[in-house]
Amino acid sequence: MTEKQQLERVRRFCLAHPETSERLSHGEPTFFVKKKVFVMFADNHHSDGHIAVWLPVPAGLQSELIEARPETFFRPPYVGGRGWVGMELDRISDDDLEFHIQTAWELIAPKRLVAQNRQNQ
């Protein structure tokens, strides 16, 4: 899959969530809920070789994911120290990507919006 196709894949899952927007941040497409980032697309960031997303995961899960599947998950620069994880997009299924994006959105979105979204599902 090309970088553009990977971005479209990420965009489809991110923009499915309420009150989500996309704009460039640090030169990369970034997805926000309200004014807070929940997913960053990384297209070979600083020539690191990754076509990936960076997103938050529940506390303690970062190291578990990286240890279990180091070919798929990595500790991204800048946000890795806050528990975010990087995911190689060509090594993750649509179902897993959608799950992690949903989880990231729920971690960052205002609690009222998360509750409202759950009621509407």
PEPE-V268423 format. One line per field, one symbol per residue. ss: DSSP state (~ for helix, > for strand, _ for the rest). psi: psi as a letter, one per 30 degrees, with the letter a starting at -180 (. if undefined). Layout:
ss: ???
psi: ???
//
This chain:
ss: __~~~~~~~~~~~~_____>>>>>>__>>>>>>__>>>>>>>>_~~~___>>>>>>____~~~~~~~~____>>_____~~~_>>>>>~~~__~~~~~~~~~~~~~~~__~~~~~~~~~~_
psi: kleeeeeeeeeeeeffkkhklklkkhgkkkkkkbgkkfkkkjihkhhffkjllklkllkffeeeeeeeiffekljllefefgglkkkjfggkleeeeeeeeeeeeeeelkeeeeeeeeef.
//
